[in-house]
Amino acid sequence: MVDLSHELKRAKALVERGLDQFLTAETAGDEGRCPNRLAQAMRYSLMAGGKRLRPILAMWSAEACGVLGEMAMPSAVALEMIHTYSLIHDDLPAMDNDDLRRGMPTCHKAFDEATAILAGDGLLTLAFEVVACHQKPVDVIGECVRILADAAGPRGMVGGQMADLAAEGRTDANLAELEAIHRRKTGALLCAALKLGATIAQATDDQKGALERYGWSVGLAFQVVDDLLDATGDEAKMGKRVGKDCGLGKWTYPGLIGVESSKVYARTLADSAIAALNIFDERADRLRVLAHQIVERDH
């Protein structure tokens, strides 16, 4: 049996160390390299904690395919940099207008709006530099960059955010369109984590396909649970404001199909994710257990 709590703690510690090392290497030094205030804002948001789910998925995907998870560390760090940039920008007054993130003032509250925008921009671009300069084997760098760009860009996360904003206040919500939004907004970057791990491990096509199917199912399950927690979660545990989606007129799974049906749907997605891993041996057990943990989380 997998002790998921122990495995997550160990993996998160590796990720935290990697984040600190790569960020320090690229932003430390004299003012001419990276302005101190910008470096402080980037570090403030990147090192503020969180689940580190995306980098952990990249590492565990690589390990499921037979290589050490640390081989995926540059891409894992890049994923978390991109995720953090998206949170900084999402929290801005022009977007979700949030004051708290992970129990701390959001970047634009701790610094200012202009600095927050630039901190997000800095993390986004630094992510690609980390992959280009540090990912091995070198012959997978191009594919890793492509996976990241596709997942984070207009066909992925950014496009999903735009579609989410465009849907606010509309009264013709439907499940197919909601899923299309969230496959891009949340699912694309989560799925990219699985693709990156498989690519770095130089996995077979069957392995890559299985991990991609797992990623899409887990990504959608994660968003369903996020919607549930926004509707019913504890703000103290969440470390951020709850009930905001309803207030903004956003489409959500509980709002569209109800709380209980959303819970059932999340569990079904977790089961589908686990079924996708049938071709793997026990090296994928952490991914199997994690799929269930994602739908049982309370923050």
C-alpha positions in Angstrom: 0.0 0.0 0.0 1.2 3.5 -0.8 1.5 5.9 2.1 0.4 8.9 0.0 0.9 11.4 2.8 4.5 10.4 3.1 5.1 10.3 -0.6 3.5 13.7 -1.2 5.6 15.2 1.7 8.8 13.8 0.2 8.0 14.9 -3.3 6.9 18.4 -2.2 10.2 18.9 -0.3 12.1 18.0 -3.5 10.0 20.4 -5.5 10.4 23.2 -3.0 14.2 22.8 -3.1 14.2 22.8 -6.9 12.0 25.9 -7.0 14.4 27.7 -4.6 17.5 26.7 -6.5 16.3 27.7 -9.9 14.7 30.9 -8.8 17.8 32.0 -6.8 20.1 31.1 -9.7 18.1 33.3 -12.2 17.2 36.3 -10.0 20.0 36.6 -7.4 22.9 39.0 -7.9 23.3 42.6 -8.7 20.3 45.0 -9.4 21.3 45.0 -13.1 20.3 41.4 -13.6 16.8 41.4 -11.9 15.5 44.3 -10.0 15.2 43.5 -6.3 11.5 44.3 -6.0 10.7 42.1 -9.0 12.7 39.3 -7.6 11.0 39.7 -4.2 7.5 39.6 -5.7 8.3 36.5 -7.8 9.7 34.7 -4.7 6.8 35.8 -2.5 4.3 34.2 -4.8 6.3 31.2 -6.0 7.4 30.1 -2.5 4.1 30.7 -0.8 3.3 27.0 -0.5 0.4 25.2 -2.2 0.0 21.6 -3.1 2.7 21.5 -5.8 0.5 19.0 -7.6 1.6 19.8 -11.2 5.4 19.3 -10.6 4.7 16.2 -8.5 2.6 14.7 -11.3 5.5 15.4 -13.7 7.9 13.6 -11.5 5.6 10.6 -10.8 4.7 10.3 -14.4 8.4 10.0 -15.2 8.9 7.4 -12.5 5.9 5.4 -13.7 7.8 5.1 -17.0 11.0 3.9 -15.3 13.2 6.9 -14.7 14.0 8.9 -11.6 11.5 11.7 -10.9 14.3 14.2 -10.3 15.1 14.0 -14.0 11.9 15.9 -14.6 12.8 18.6 -12.1 13.5 21.5 -14.5 10.1 20.9 -16.3 8.4 20.4 -13.0 9.7 23.7 -11.7 8.7 25.4 -15.0 5.1 24.0 -14.5 4.9 25.5 -11.1 6.2 28.9 -12.3 3.6 29.0 -15.0 0.9 27.9 -12.6 2.0 30.7 -10.1 2.0 33.3 -12.8 -1.5 32.4 -13.7 -2.6 32.7 -10.0 -1.0 36.1 -9.7 -2.8 37.4 -12.8 -6.1 35.7 -11.9 -6.1 37.5 -8.5 -5.8 41.0 -10.1 -8.7 43.4 -9.8 -9.3 43.1 -13.6 -9.8 39.4 -13.2 -11.1 37.7 -10.0 -10.1 40.6 -7.6 -8.9 38.4 -4.7 -7.2 39.7 -1.6 -6.0 36.3 -0.3 -4.1 33.4 -1.8 -2.9 30.4 0.3 -3.8 32.4 3.5 -1.6 35.3 2.5 -2.2 38.7 0.8 -2.2 38.3 -2.9 0.8 39.6 -4.9 -0.9 42.8 -5.9 -1.9 43.5 -2.3 1.6 42.7 -0.9 3.3 44.8 -3.5 1.2 46.7 -6.1 -0.7 45.9 -9.3 2.1 46.8 -11.7 4.7 44.7 -9.8 2.3 41.8 -9.7 1.8 41.9 -13.4 5.5 42.0 -14.0 6.1 39.2 -11.4 3.7 37.0 -13.4 5.3 37.9 -16.7 8.7 37.1 -15.1 7.7 33.7 -13.9 6.1 32.8 -17.2 9.2 33.6 -19.3 11.6 32.2 -16.7 9.8 28.9 -16.9 10.9 28.4 -20.6 14.4 29.5 -19.8 14.7 26.8 -17.1 13.5 24.1 -19.5 15.7 25.3 -22.3 18.9 25.5 -20.2 18.5 22.7 -17.7 16.2 19.9 -19.0 17.8 16.6 -19.9 18.1 14.6 -22.1 18.7 17.5 -24.5 16.9 15.9 -27.4 13.5 16.3 -25.5 13.9 20.0 -24.8 12.0 21.1 -27.9 9.1 18.8 -27.2 9.0 19.9 -23.5 8.8 23.5 -24.6 6.1 22.7 -27.1 4.0 20.9 -24.5 4.3 23.8 -22.0 3.5 26.4 -24.6 0.5 24.6 -25.9 -0.9 23.9 -22.4 -0.3 27.5 -21.1 -1.2 29.4 -24.2 -4.3 30.5 -26.2 -5.4 26.9 -26.9 -4.9 25.9 -23.3 -5.0 27.8 -20.0 -5.1 31.3 -21.3 -7.9 30.4 -23.8 -9.8 28.7 -21.0 -9.6 31.7 -18.8 -10.9 33.9 -21.6 -13.8 31.5 -22.3 -14.5 31.5 -18.6 -14.7 35.3 -18.4 -16.8 35.4 -21.5 -19.3 33.0 -20.0 -19.8 35.0 -16.8 -23.4 36.0 -16.3 -24.7 34.0 -19.2 -27.9 32.1 -18.5 -27.5 29.3 -21.1 -24.9 27.2 -19.2 -24.5 23.7 -20.5 -22.2 20.9 -19.4 -20.4 20.4 -22.8 -19.3 24.1 -22.9 -18.4 24.1 -19.2 -16.1 21.1 -19.7 -14.5 22.7 -22.7 -13.7 25.7 -20.6 -12.2 23.7 -17.8 -10.3 21.3 -20.0 -8.3 24.4 -21.1 -8.3 26.5 -18.0 -7.4 23.8 -15.5 -7.0 20.5 -17.3 -4.4 21.5 -19.9 -1.6 22.3 -17.4 -2.4 19.3 -15.3 -2.3 17.0 -18.3 0.9 18.7 -19.5 2.5 17.5 -16.3 1.9 13.9 -17.2 3.0 14.5 -20.8 6.2 16.1 -19.7 7.1 13.2 -17.4 6.5 10.7 -20.1 8.4 12.7 -22.7 11.5 13.0 -20.4 11.3 9.3 -19.7 11.1 8.7 -23.4 8.1 6.5 -22.8 6.3 4.3 -25.4 3.4 5.7 -27.3 1.1 3.4 -25.3 2.5 4.8 -22.1 2.2 8.4 -23.3 -1.4 7.8 -24.3 -2.4 6.2 -21.0 -0.8 9.0 -19.0 -2.5 11.6 -21.1 -5.9 10.0 -20.6 -5.2 9.9 -16.8 -4.2 13.6 -16.9 -7.4 14.8 -18.6 -9.6 12.8 -16.2 -7.7 14.0 -13.1 -7.6 17.6 -14.4 -11.3 17.7 -14.8 -11.9 16.0 -11.5 -9.7 18.5 -9.8 -11.8 21.4 -11.3 -15.1 19.7 -10.2 -13.8 19.5 -6.7 -12.6 23.1 -6.8 -16.1 24.2 -7.8 -17.5 22.1 -4.9 -15.1 23.7 -2.4 -15.9 27.2 -3.6 -19.6 26.4 -3.0 -19.3 24.4 0.3 -15.7 24.7 1.5 -14.2 26.2 4.7 -12.5 29.5 4.0 -10.0 28.9 6.9 -8.9 25.6 5.3 -8.9 27.0 1.8 -6.8 30.0 2.6 -8.8 32.1 0.2 -12.3 33.6 -0.2 -15.1 31.1 -1.0 -18.4 31.6 -2.7 -16.7 34.0 -5.2 -17.7 32.0 -8.3 -21.4 32.4 -7.6 -20.9 36.1 -6.9 -19.1 36.6 -10.2 -21.8 34.7 -12.1 -19.4 32.0 -13.2 -20.5 28.6 -14.5 -19.8 25.8 -12.1 -20.6 22.1 -11.8 -22.6 22.5 -8.5 -24.5 25.4 -10.1 -25.2 23.3 -13.2 -25.8 19.8 -12.0 -26.0 20.2 -8.2 -23.7 19.4 -5.3 -24.4 15.6 -5.0 -24.2 15.0 -8.7 -21.0 16.9 -8.9 -19.5 14.6 -6.1 -20.6 11.5 -8.1 -19.1 13.0 -11.3 -15.7 13.7 -9.6 -15.5 10.1 -8.3 -16.4 8.8 -11.8 -13.6 10.8 -13.3 -11.1 9.5 -10.7 -12.1 6.0 -11.5 -11.6 6.7 -15.2 -8.1 8.1 -14.5 -7.2 5.0 -12.5 -8.5 2.7 -15.3 -6.2 4.5 -17.8 -3.2 3.3 -15.9 -3.9 -0.5 -16.4 -0.8 -0.9 -18.6 1.5 0.2 -15.7 2.9 -1.8 -12.8 3.2 -0.7 -9.2 5.4 2.2 -10.2 2.2 4.0 -11.0 0.5 3.2 -7.7 1.1 6.8 -6.3 -0.8 8.2 -9.3 -3.6 5.7 -8.7 -4.0 6.7 -5.0 -3.6 10.4 -5.8 -6.6 10.3 -8.2 -8.8 9.3 -5.3 -7.2 11.8 -2.9 -7.9 14.6 -5.3 -11.7 14.1 -5.1 -11.6 13.6 -1.3 -9.6 16.8 -0.5 -11.1 19.6 1.6 -8.9 22.5 0.5 
